[in-house]
Amino acid sequence: MESPAREPTSADNTRPDKTRVAFIDIGRAVGALLVFYSHIAAQWVGKRDEESAFFDTLNAVSSDPFHMSLQGIGEVAVPFFFLVSGFVVTPIALRHGQVRFGLNRLSRVYPPMIFTVLLTALLITVGGGLLATGQAQTISAWTLFTNSVLVNYLIFPQVVLVGVAWTLIVEVIFYVLLVLLIPVLRRWVWFALAIELTFVFVVLMSRAQFGKSWSLFAVNVSYLPIPIIGQIIWATTTKRIPLWLGGVYTAGAWSLYVLGDALKLGRVDNSYSLALAVAVLCFLMGLFAEPRLRERKFWIALSERSYSIYLLHGLVAFALLDLMRPAVPLLPAVVIAVAVTFGAVELSYRFVEKPSHKLARRLSKPKPRPAPPEEPSTESVLPEPVLPEPIADSRAIVTAEVTLEIPRLRASAQKRTEDDDTQILPRVPAYPSTDPDERPRRRRLEANANEAVSVAQLLAGQAQKKTKQEQRVGHNRPAR
């Protein structure tokens, strides 16, 4: 028997507007978890010759087919984060400007990093185990300072306290380059991208010309083609450069990354190019699937905490595993270590990251613009109509492995606050925008609205006058 037909309701045809870029939330969350898993499987279990059928099976279906057994499947997550950085942070830099963007990035990157460095130094002092990269881990005032500000990756010999922080120095170099190129990027996106690619090529070619510190700088610059590819995707999808030029620039950036691989700049195996290819494929799939993706609280929560997960997992989980093994079996020890790590992540997120985000928003908040003087109108004696106030921009919640902002696609008027006008996906800008480029459009809209209201008021006044005349004629008409 067929079920009776149900009349469609308004709930079937309406769907709440998305306020976040769902595929970036999912990608950041999955990426942070993959890095966490890979470091435990490859760096702790693998290097200590622990026997585990569970990890062997997961590695056999994940990292081994991609020739990533040395670093694990989490190697794909790093280029994905870099792609997100170029795709998302570039329009935010254009919106904020040089000073505001620089203050915003400093406030978001460094407080969690400083907290992690101090916690790592405390653990090293008491003799705890942690994720190490093979460099020295000497504790002194100088090494604490250099690790906190990330310049330790540019000083030879290197002292590395937080093993995963090498990606952050790549991000900081990208931010500095972006700040310097904001004036060019605002006028000629194609020219700014060409300058970035040329800069990478010159640094790679001069890697051995200016000493060991410059060589270390070249190692970090060799990863810049990945966020530049993210920029190219943003510029192409928002039609700031034509598709054919985006393809040419992408081929150039890919070639520079492969060149860095061929020059063995910071590479430990031959899987880097493959990891980038997989990351680009996943990124494009997410970008094209975005209209069909929905927001989920689980992915949003993980995405917002991905920066703390990235910084703290090698510190908390490794120390606990060293403490529990071999007294506790491997899998229960891993479960306990993961649970405690997420507890530490939550504390870091609530008491370190979120305050740093508030500070960043306060430092990068634009100054209120003075209202323009009103010009007397001679075209109409009717009162000026009261137009609705501009809807404020929506504030993006920001956390990630590389402290990236996720601009909201569309938000309801009740939730709009600051960063929504950052346009990363092609869409029609909401009225009225605070972008200086939108001022002519805003003036046209306001002029049309004024004209429409004036006409409506004039017609209403004429109708009211006609009604009064008819009533007056009816009162003056003689009775029969």
N, C-alpha and C positions, 0 to 999 in steps of 0.2 A: 504494500500500500504506500502510495506517495504521501509524503508529509504535506500538510496544508501550506500554501504559499504565505509567506510573511511579508507584510508591507514594509518597504524600506523606511528607515527612520533617518533623522538628521545625523545621528551618530555614525551611521554607515557611510555617509558621504563626506563627513568632516574628519579631519585628521589634525592633531595639534601640530603647530609649526615647530620645526626643528630649531633648536637654539645652539647646536654645536655641530662640528664637522664629524660625523659618526665614524667614518673610516679612519680618521687620524686618531680618535680616541681608541678604537679597537687596535690599530696598529701599534700605538705606544704601549698599551696594556700588554698585548701579546709579546711585543719586543722585550719589555722589561722582564717578563716571566721567562722568556727563552734565554736571556742572558743569565738570569738567576740559575736556571736549570743547567745550562752549559758549564758554568763555572763550578758547580757542585760535581757534575758528571765528569768533566774533563780535567779540571784543575785540582779537585780534592780527591774524588774517588779514583780517577785514572792515575794520578801521580803517586798515590799511596798504595797502588796495586791492590785495592780492595776488590774482592770478587762479589759481583752482584748480577744475577740474571736479569733483574729488573732494568738496571741501567744499560746492560749489554743489549737487551732487546730494543729499548728506546733509541739507542745510538745506531743500531743496525737499520732502523727504518727512517732515521732523521739525518744525522750528520754524516754517516758513512757513505750513503749514495751521492752526497754532494762533495765528497773529499774534504770534509771539515772535521775529521775525527780529532785533529790536534786541538782545535779551539771550540768545537761544538756547533750546533745549529744556530746558537745565539749570535754567531758571526754575521748572519743576515740582518739582525736587528740594528747593528751599528750604522750601516749605510742607509737603512730606512729612517732612522732618527735624523741623519744628516739631510736626507731629502726633505723631510718635514720641515727642518729648519729653514732651508732655502725657500720652500714653498710658502710658509706661513710668516716667517719673520720679516721677509723683504717688504711686503705691503705695510706691515706695522711700522717698520723703519721710515717708510715714506710718509706715513701718517704723523708720526711723532716728531720727526726732524732729528737733527744730529744730537743736540744736547739732551733732549728728553729721552730719545732712544738709548743713548749711552748710559744715562742714569738708570733707566729702566732695566737694562741688561745687567749692570753692576749689582743692582739691588736684588736681582733674582738669582744670579749665578753664585755669588760669593758667600752669603750667609750660610746656606746649607753646606757649602764646601768647607768653610772655616770650621764649622761645627764637626764635620766628619774628620778633618785633619786632627783636631784636638782630641777627639775620642780615639782615633787610631794611635796617636802618640801615647795616650794613657794606657792603652792595651799593650803596646809594644814595651812600655816601661815595666809593666807587671809580668811580662813574659808570655803573653797570649799569642795564639796563632792567627794569621789572617791571610787574605789573598795577596800574594806577592808576585812581582814581575821579574825578579832577578837582579834589580838594581839595589844599591845600598839603601838602608833604612835607618840612617843615623839621626838621632834626636838632638837638636840644638835649637837655639832661638832663630838662627839663620835658616835652617831647613824647615822649621815650622812656618816661617814667613814665606819662603819661596814656594812651598807646597800649597799654602793657603791662597796665594795669588796666582798659582799655576805657572810661574816662570821657571820652576825647577825643570820643566821639560825643554827649556832652551839653554840650560847651563850644563856645561861638561866639567866634571863627571856628574851624572844625574843621581839625585837622591829622591826616590819615589816612595811616599808613605801610603798613598791611596792608589792602588793599582789600576782602577778603572777610570781615573781622572784624565787620562790621555785624550779622551774624546772631547773634554771640556776645553783644553787649550786649542784644539782645532776650531771649536765653536767661537772662542774668544777672538782668534785671528780673523775668522769670518765676520764677526761683528765689527771689528775695527775696520776691516776693508769696506764693509757696508756703510759705516758712518762716513768714511772719507768719500765715498762715491754717491751719497744721497743727492747732492746737487746735480750730478750728471744723470743719475738714475731717474730723476723727476722729469728731465727734458728728453733724454735720449736713452731709452732702455737698451736698445741694441748696442749703443756705444759703451755703456757701462759693462755689459756682459763681455764685450770684446776686451775691455781693459782688464777685467778679472782673469780671463783666460790667458791673456798675454803675461800678466803678473805671475801666474802659476808656472808658465813655461820658462820665464826668465829665472825664477828662483830654482827650479829643478835643474836647469842647465848650469847654474853657478853654484851648485851645492858644495863643491869641493874647493872653491876659490877664496873663501873668507874665514877659514878656521872651522873648528869643530862645533862651536855654538851655531854658526850659520848652517852647518850641515844638519844639526838637530832641527833648526827652523824649517829647513827644506823637507825634512821627514813629515812634519806636521802640515806643511803647505801641500804636500802630495795628496792629502785627503780632501782639499778644498774643491776639486771638481765635482764631488758628490753634492754638497749644498748648492753649487752653481747649477747642476742639473735640475735641482728643485726650483731654483729661480727661473730657469728656462721653461719648465713646465708651467709655472705660474704666469710668466709673460706670454706664453703661447695660448693658454686657455682663456686668459683675459684679453686677448687680441692686442696686446701691446707690441708684439712682433709677429710677423706673418709665420705661417706654419713651416714654410720651406726654410726660413732662417732659423727657426727653432730646431729643425732637424739638423742643420749644419752646425749650430752651436753645440747640440747634444753630442754629435759625432766628435767634435773637437774636445769637449770635456771628457768623453769616454776615452779618447786617445791619450789625453794627458794622464788620466788615472792608470791606464795600462802602462804608460811610460814609467810612472812611479813604481809600478809593480816590477817592470823589467830592470829598473835601477836598484831594486831591493831596498827601497827606502822604508824601513820599519816593518817589512813583511817577514813573517815567520814560516809561511808555506805558500803554496801556489793557488789558494782558493779565494783570494780577494776579489778578482774580477768576476768569478762566478757568483760570489755573494752579492756583489753590486747588481749583477744582472737579475738575480732573483728578487732583490729588494725593489728595483725599478719596476719589474713585472707586478709585484704585489701592490706597489703604490698606484700604478696606473689602473689596475683592476679595482682597487678601492675607490679611486677617483671617479671612474665611470659607473660604479655601483652605488655611489653616494645617494642618488635620488631614491633608491629602494631601501636604504638602510635606515634603521630606527635607533633612537637614543635608548640606551639601557643604563640603569643606575650602576650596574656591576662594572661595565666597561668604563664609565665615567669616573667611578671611584678609583679604579686601578690606574687609569690614565693620569689622574691628578696626583697620584702618589708614585708615579713611575720614576721620578727623579730621586726620591728618597730610597726606593727599592734599589735603584742602580748604585747609589753611593754606599748603602749600608749592608747589602747582602754579603759582600766578601768580608766584611768586618765582623758582623754578628754571627752569621751562620758558620763561618770557618772556625771562629773561636769556640763556639759551642760543640761543633763536631770534634775538634781536637780534645775538648774536655771530656766528652762522653765516650768516645771510642778508646779501647775496644770493650769497655764495660757494658755498653748498651749496644744491641744489634744495630746494623747499619740503617735499615729502613726506618725503625722507630726513632733512631737518632736524627735522621734527616727530617722526619715529620716534626719532631720537637724543635729542631733548629729553624725550620721554615716558619713555624708558628711564632716563635720568639722574635724572629726577624721582622715579621709583619707587625708585631706589637711595637717594636722599636721604630719601624717605619711610620706607624700611626702617630707616635709621640713626636717624631721629627716633623711630620707633616703639620701637625696642629700647632706646635710651639716654635718651630723654626721657619718652615717654608711659608705658611700663611702670613705670619707677621712680615716676612720679607716681601711677599706679594703686596701687602697693604702699603709698605714703605715705597715699593716701586711705583705703584699707582699714584701715591701722593707726590712723589718726586717728578713723575712724568705727566702730571695733570696740567692741561693747558690753562694759561691765564685767561680769565673772562675778558671777552672783547667789549669795549664800550659801545653802547648803542649808537647808531648813526643818527645825526640830527634830523628831525622831521622837516620835510619841505612842504610849505603851504601849497595846497592844490587850488587851481583856479578853474578847473574843469567842472566842478560840481559843488553845490552848496550842501549836499547831503553829508551827514557825519561819516567819518572813516569807519569802515567795518573792522571789527575786532577779529583778527585771524588767529587760528590755533597756534599755540606755542610749538616750536620745533621739538620733535621727539628726541630725547637724549639718547646718546649712543649706549649700546649694551656692553657691560663689562665682561670680559672673558676671564674665566678661571684658568690660572696658568700654573702648570707643573709638568715636568717631564724630565727625562734623562738629561736633556740639554736645555732645560728651562724654556720651553717654547710656549708661546701664546697660541690658543686656539680661538680664532675669531668666530663669533656666532654668525650663522647664516641668516637667520631671521628670528626675531624675538618679539614677543608681545610688548605692547606699550608699557605694561606694568614692570617689565624686567629690564628695560633698556637703561644703560648707565654710561658706558664709556667707549669700548673698542669695537663695536659692531660694524662701524663704517669701513673697517679694513676689509677690502674686497679681495678674497682669494679665489672664489669661484665666480664665473661670469653671471651677473644678475643685474637687474635694474636697481639703481640706488634709491633708497627710501627718501621721501620728501619730508622736510627739506634737509639736505646734507649740510654739514659744517665745512666741507671741503672747499677751499678757495676756488677750485676749478668749477664748482657747482653754483657759484654766486650768480652768473648770468641766468642759469636755469631757474634759480630760486626767484630772481627778480621777475622773470617772465611769468612764473606761476603766481606770484603775489599780485602782479599787475592784472593777470587774467581773473584772479579771484576778486580783486577790488572792483574790476569792471562788472563782473557778474553780479556781485552784491549790490553795486550801485544801480544797475539796471533793474534788479529785482525790487529794490526799495522804491525806485521811481515808478515802476508799474503798480506796486502796492499803493503808493500815494495817489496815483491817478485813479485807481479803482475806488479808493476810499473817498476821494473828492467827488467822483461820479455818483457814488451811493448817497452822499450827503445832498447833492443837487437834486437827485430824484426824490429824496425824502422831503426837501424843502418845497419842491413843486407839488408834491402830494398834499402838504399841509395848506398851501395857498389856494388849492383848487376849490371853487365854491361848491357847497353841498347841494344836492338835488332836493 
